[in-house]
């Protein structure tokens, strides 16, 4: 498959995921061959999987809400947060669910970082609802450290496929959030958007050249793509109303 056709296919798959979110009241994240998402099931938001052939499988059954599930690179584990901002890891092979880093307080948006043991996540200040930083931790040893600290709320991290760069959302006020790029080796940071609107849920293309994200820049939430090297942004004209689904 040629690179342009591959990128179009990738964007189509992300858009399809976004439409699934809106019309089925789900929050979904795509990996290479299926969708991992949460759906309200018997009173709780549970993790489900949808394969490329449309088959659905419920993965979790514990009685608490799950949010923002993300698969490990080998798809053997899934990490997510609870409605109380605790972090859990689900083992797809054994079906077991384990809470990790319970002493760190409020956390959200966990993702795997290079291995099944290390994760990156957003951690809230113990006393401030509107202040969070990005942290990295080893879930086995429970050792953790600050990856990025700045004023405001930092959340929604997404890693490039080579684990060298991190795109995330930074917000310093209600109704305004921007995308930032962090080089994990040099720790140099670059602001990617500056339009005083809301940008959410950035995700990388496998080749590391594009990110896709949701934004209300045009009035309604649409999907946008951005070329990291050129900064060129393309809006995919969905023109849909999220109906409050974004941010569940």
FENVEN-V91610 format. One record per run of one state. SS is the DSSP state (A for helix, B for strand, O for the rest). FROM is the first residue (numbers start at 1). LEN is the number of residues. Records with the same first field share a line. If there is no record, write none. Layout:
SS = FROM-LEN + FROM-LEN
//
This chain:
O = 1-2 + 25-2 + 31-3 + 42-2 + 52-4 + 59-7 + 72-5 + 83-4 + 92-5 + 101-1 + 105-2 + 113-5 + 125-7 + 139-5 + 149-4 + 160-5 + 174-2 + 184-5 + 192-7 + 205-5 + 216-5 + 228-5 + 241-8
A = 3-22 + 102-3
B = 27-4 + 34-8 + 44-8 + 56-3 + 66-6 + 77-6 + 87-5 + 97-4 + 107-6 + 118-7 + 132-7 + 144-5 + 153-7 + 165-9 + 176-8 + 189-3 + 199-6 + 210-6 + 221-7 + 233-8
//
